Amino acid sequence: MVGDLTYDADLLAAGHVPGAGSKRRMRDAVVAVNALGQRWPDLTVLAAHDPTATDGLATALAADLVQP
């Protein structure tokens, strides 16, 4: 869950830096989260203010349940 870093996981993946806060710190955080996603491709990033985040969580949980 990335909280206020983004409201849309696709924007985060594209490297979009939000408009509020320190641009340098936000850019560093976006880079760090995206690096985690590259290191762990099955990582599901959930944006707290995205109304579809519950769908992403359900999908991630279901995928986790079927893995050996």
DSSP file (Angstrom, degrees, kcal/mol; ACC not computed):
  #  RESIDUE AA STRUCTURE BP1 BP2  ACC     N-H-->O    O-->H-N    N-H-->O    O-->H-N    TCO  KAPPA ALPHA  PHI   PSI    X-CA   Y-CA   Z-CA
    1    1 A M              0   0    0      0, 0.0    46,-0.2     0, 0.0    44,-0.1   0.000 360.0 360.0 360.0 120.9    0.0    0.0    0.0
    2    2 A V    >   -     0   0    0     44,-2.6     3,-2.1     1,-0.2    45,-0.2   0.390 360.0-164.3 -97.7   4.0    1.7    3.2   -1.1
    3    3 A G  G >   -     0   0    0     43,-0.5     3,-0.7     1,-0.3    45,-0.5  -0.237  68.6  -4.7  56.9-125.6   -0.7    5.6    0.6
    4    4 A D  G 3  S+     0   0    0      1,-0.2    -1,-0.3    44,-0.1     3,-0.1   0.338 107.6  95.1 -87.7   7.0   -0.4    9.2   -0.6
    5    5 A L  G <  S-     0   0    0     -3,-2.1     2,-0.3     1,-0.2    -1,-0.2   0.843 104.3 -11.3 -66.8 -30.4    2.5    8.5   -3.0
    6    6 A T    <   -     0   0    0     -3,-0.7    43,-0.5    -4,-0.1    42,-0.2  -0.981  45.3-147.3-158.8 160.7   -0.1    8.0   -5.8
    7    7 A Y  S    S+     0   0    0     -2,-0.3     2,-0.3     1,-0.2    40,-0.1   0.351  94.3  45.8-108.0   1.1   -3.8    7.6   -6.4
    8    8 A D     >  -     0   0    0      1,-0.1     4,-1.9    42,-0.1     3,-0.5  -0.926  66.4-152.5-148.7 116.3   -3.2    5.4   -9.4
    9    9 A A  H  > S+     0   0    0     -2,-0.3     4,-2.4     1,-0.2     5,-0.1   0.805  98.8  57.6 -61.2 -30.3   -0.8    2.4   -9.5
   10   10 A D  H  > S+     0   0    0      2,-0.2     4,-1.5     1,-0.2    -1,-0.2   0.893 105.6  49.4 -68.2 -38.4   -0.4    2.8  -13.3
   11   11 A L  H  4>S+     0   0    0     -3,-0.5     5,-2.6     2,-0.2     4,-0.3   0.905 111.0  50.6 -64.7 -40.1    0.8    6.4  -12.9
   12   12 A L  H ><5S+     0   0    0     -4,-1.9     3,-1.9     1,-0.2    -2,-0.2   0.939 108.5  51.1 -61.4 -47.2    3.3    5.3  -10.3
   13   13 A A  H 3<5S+     0   0    0     -4,-2.4    -1,-0.2     1,-0.3    -2,-0.2   0.817 106.7  55.5 -60.8 -30.5    4.6    2.6  -12.6
   14   14 A A  T 3<5S-     0   0    0     -4,-1.5    -1,-0.3    -5,-0.1    -2,-0.2   0.499 122.0-109.1 -80.7  -3.3    5.0    5.2  -15.3
   15   15 A G  T < 5 +     0   0    0     -3,-1.9    -3,-0.2    -4,-0.3     2,-0.2   0.612  57.3 166.8  88.5  11.8    7.2    7.3  -12.9
   16   16 A H      < -     0   0    0     -5,-2.6    -1,-0.2    -6,-0.2    -2,-0.0  -0.424  26.2-146.6 -64.3 129.6    4.6   10.0  -12.3
   17   17 A V        -     0   0    0     -2,-0.2    10,-0.1     1,-0.0   -11,-0.1  -0.873  20.6-119.0 -99.9 126.7    5.6   12.2   -9.4
   18   18 A P        -     0   0    0      0, 0.0     8,-0.1     0, 0.0     9,-0.1  -0.118  16.2-121.8 -63.2 163.3    2.7   13.6   -7.4
   19   19 A G  S    S+     0   0    0      7,-0.0     2,-0.4     3,-0.0     4,-0.1   0.621  84.9  76.6 -83.4 -14.3    2.1   17.3   -7.1
   20   20 A A  S    S+     0   0    0      2,-0.1     2,-0.1     3,-0.0     6,-0.0  -0.782  85.3  10.1-103.8 142.6    2.2   17.7   -3.3
   21   21 A G  S    S-     0   0    0     -2,-0.4     2,-0.4     4,-0.0     3,-0.0  -0.320 107.3 -17.2  94.8-177.0    5.3   17.6   -1.1
   22   22 A S     >  -     0   0    0      1,-0.2     4,-2.9    -2,-0.1     5,-0.3  -0.517  53.7-149.7 -68.2 118.3    9.1   17.7   -1.8
   23   23 A K  H  > S+     0   0    0     -2,-0.4     4,-2.8     1,-0.2     5,-0.2   0.892  96.5  51.4 -57.8 -41.2    9.6   16.8   -5.4
   24   24 A R  H  > S+     0   0    0      2,-0.2     4,-2.4     1,-0.2    -1,-0.2   0.937 113.2  43.5 -63.0 -47.0   13.0   15.3   -4.7
   25   25 A R  H  > S+     0   0    0      2,-0.2     4,-2.3     1,-0.2    -2,-0.2   0.902 115.3  48.7 -66.6 -40.9   11.6   13.1   -1.9
   26   26 A M  H  X S+     0   0    0     -4,-2.9     4,-2.7     2,-0.2    -2,-0.2   0.920 111.6  49.5 -64.6 -43.2    8.6   12.1   -3.9
   27   27 A R  H  X S+     0   0    0     -4,-2.8     4,-2.5    -5,-0.3    -2,-0.2   0.923 111.3  49.9 -61.8 -44.0   10.8   11.2   -7.0
   28   28 A D  H  X S+     0   0    0     -4,-2.4     4,-2.3    -5,-0.2    -1,-0.2   0.898 111.9  48.5 -60.1 -41.2   13.1    9.1   -4.7
   29   29 A A  H  X S+     0   0    0     -4,-2.3     4,-2.6     2,-0.2     5,-0.2   0.904 110.5  50.3 -67.8 -41.5   10.1    7.3   -3.3
   30   30 A V  H  X S+     0   0    0     -4,-2.7     4,-2.4     1,-0.2     5,-0.2   0.930 112.4  47.7 -61.1 -45.4    8.6    6.6   -6.8
   31   31 A V  H  X S+     0   0    0     -4,-2.5     4,-2.1     1,-0.2    -2,-0.2   0.912 112.2  49.9 -61.5 -42.9   11.9    5.3   -7.9
   32   32 A A  H  X S+     0   0    0     -4,-2.3     4,-2.0     2,-0.2    -2,-0.2   0.920 111.8  46.5 -64.4 -45.0   12.2    3.1   -4.8
   33   33 A V  H  X S+     0   0    0     -4,-2.6     4,-1.9     1,-0.2    -1,-0.2   0.920 113.3  49.2 -64.8 -42.6    8.7    1.6   -5.1
   34   34 A N  H  X S+     0   0    0     -4,-2.4     4,-1.7    -5,-0.2    -1,-0.2   0.848 107.9  54.8 -66.1 -32.5    9.2    0.9   -8.8
   35   35 A A  H  X S+     0   0    0     -4,-2.1     4,-2.3     2,-0.2    -1,-0.2   0.891 105.9  52.3 -65.8 -38.9   12.6   -0.7   -8.1
   36   36 A L  H  X S+     0   0    0     -4,-2.0     4,-2.8     1,-0.2    -2,-0.2   0.917 108.0  52.0 -60.3 -42.5   10.8   -3.1   -5.7
   37   37 A G  H  < S+     0   0    0     -4,-1.9     6,-0.3     1,-0.2    -1,-0.2   0.843 110.0  48.4 -63.3 -34.6    8.4   -3.9   -8.4
   38   38 A Q  H  < S+     0   0    0     -4,-1.7    -1,-0.2     1,-0.2    -2,-0.2   0.876 113.9  46.2 -72.0 -37.1   11.2   -4.8  -10.8
   39   39 A R  H  < S+     0   0    0     -4,-2.3    -2,-0.2     1,-0.3    -1,-0.2   0.877 125.7  30.3 -72.8 -37.3   12.9   -6.9   -8.1
   40   40 A W  S >< S-     0   0    0     -4,-2.8     3,-2.4    -5,-0.2    -1,-0.3  -0.804  70.5-175.6-123.2  87.5    9.7   -8.7   -7.2
   41   41 A P  T 3  S+     0   0    0      0, 0.0    -1,-0.1     0, 0.0    -4,-0.1   0.711  82.3  59.0 -60.0 -22.0    7.5   -8.8  -10.4
   42   42 A D  T 3  S+     0   0    0      2,-0.1     2,-0.2    18,-0.0    -5,-0.1   0.457  77.9 122.1 -85.9   0.5    4.6  -10.4   -8.5
   43   43 A L    <   -     0   0    0     -3,-2.4     2,-0.6    -6,-0.3    -3,-0.0  -0.426  54.5-147.5 -64.4 131.5    4.5   -7.4   -6.1
   44   44 A T        -     0   0    0     -2,-0.2     2,-0.6    13,-0.0    -2,-0.1  -0.914   6.4-154.5-103.6 121.3    1.0   -5.8   -6.1
   45   45 A V        -     0   0    0     -2,-0.6     2,-0.5   -44,-0.1   -36,-0.1  -0.846   9.8-165.1 -96.4 124.8    1.1   -2.0   -5.5
   46   46 A L        -     0   0    0     -2,-0.6   -44,-2.6   -38,-0.1     2,-0.6  -0.947  11.1-146.8-114.6 124.2   -2.1   -0.7   -4.1
   47   47 A A    >   -     0   0    0     -2,-0.5     3,-1.8   -46,-0.2     6,-0.2  -0.792  12.7-141.8 -88.7 124.3   -2.8    3.1   -4.1
   48   48 A A  T 3  S+     0   0    0     -2,-0.6    -1,-0.1   -45,-0.5   -41,-0.1   0.793  98.6  44.4 -59.2 -32.4   -4.8    4.0   -1.0
   49   49 A H  T 3  S+     0   0    0    -43,-0.5    -1,-0.3   -46,-0.5   -42,-0.1   0.316  86.2 107.3 -97.8   8.6   -7.1    6.5   -2.7
   50   50 A D    X   -     0   0    0     -3,-1.8     3,-2.1   -44,-0.2     4,-0.3  -0.780  61.9-150.4 -88.2 118.9   -7.7    4.3   -5.8
   51   51 A P  T 3  S+     0   0    0      0, 0.0     3,-0.4     0, 0.0     4,-0.1   0.693  97.1  55.4 -64.4 -15.4  -11.3    3.1   -5.7
   52   52 A T  T >> S+     0   0    0      1,-0.2     4,-1.5     2,-0.1     3,-0.8   0.369  76.7  99.7 -94.9   5.1  -10.2    0.0   -7.6
   53   53 A A  H <> S+     0   0    0     -3,-2.1     4,-2.4     1,-0.3     5,-0.2   0.840  75.5  60.4 -60.6 -33.0   -7.5   -0.9   -5.1
   54   54 A T  H 3> S+     0   0    0     -3,-0.4     4,-2.4    -4,-0.3    -1,-0.3   0.862 101.9  53.2 -64.2 -33.0   -9.8   -3.5   -3.5
   55   55 A D  H <> S+     0   0    0     -3,-0.8     4,-2.4     2,-0.2    -1,-0.2   0.919 109.4  48.4 -65.1 -43.0   -9.9   -5.3   -6.8
   56   56 A G  H  X S+     0   0    0     -4,-1.5     4,-2.3     2,-0.2    -2,-0.2   0.885 111.7  49.7 -63.8 -39.0   -6.1   -5.4   -6.9
   57   57 A L  H  X S+     0   0    0     -4,-2.4     4,-2.7     2,-0.2     5,-0.2   0.925 110.8  49.1 -65.5 -44.8   -6.0   -6.7   -3.4
   58   58 A A  H  X S+     0   0    0     -4,-2.4     4,-2.4     1,-0.2    -2,-0.2   0.906 112.2  48.8 -61.8 -41.7   -8.5   -9.4   -4.1
   59   59 A T  H  X S+     0   0    0     -4,-2.4     4,-2.4     2,-0.2    -1,-0.2   0.919 112.3  48.1 -64.2 -43.8   -6.6  -10.5   -7.2
   60   60 A A  H  X S+     0   0    0     -4,-2.3     4,-2.1     1,-0.2    -2,-0.2   0.907 112.8  48.0 -64.1 -42.5   -3.3  -10.6   -5.3
   61   61 A L  H  X S+     0   0    0     -4,-2.7     4,-1.8     2,-0.2    -1,-0.2   0.905 111.7  49.5 -65.6 -41.5   -4.8  -12.6   -2.5
   62   62 A A  H  X S+     0   0    0     -4,-2.4     4,-1.2    -5,-0.2    -2,-0.2   0.909 111.5  49.2 -64.2 -41.6   -6.4  -15.1   -4.9
   63   63 A A  H  X S+     0   0    0     -4,-2.4     4,-0.9     1,-0.2     3,-0.2   0.883 109.7  52.5 -64.9 -37.3   -3.1  -15.5   -6.7
   64   64 A D  H  < S+     0   0    0     -4,-2.1     3,-0.3     1,-0.2    -1,-0.2   0.847 106.1  54.2 -66.4 -34.2   -1.3  -16.1   -3.5
   65   65 A L  H  < S+     0   0    0     -4,-1.8    -1,-0.2     1,-0.2    -2,-0.2   0.793 109.2  47.0 -71.1 -28.5   -3.8  -18.8   -2.4
   66   66 A V  H  < S+     0   0    0     -4,-1.2    -1,-0.2    -3,-0.2    -2,-0.2   0.587  88.3 100.8 -92.4 -10.0   -3.2  -20.8   -5.6
   67   67 A Q     <        0   0    0     -4,-0.9    -3,-0.0    -3,-0.3    -4,-0.0  -0.508 360.0 360.0 -74.6 143.2    0.6  -20.7   -5.6
   68   68 A P              0   0    0      0, 0.0    -1,-0.1     0, 0.0    -4,-0.1   0.509 360.0 360.0 -67.7 360.0    2.2  -23.9   -4.3
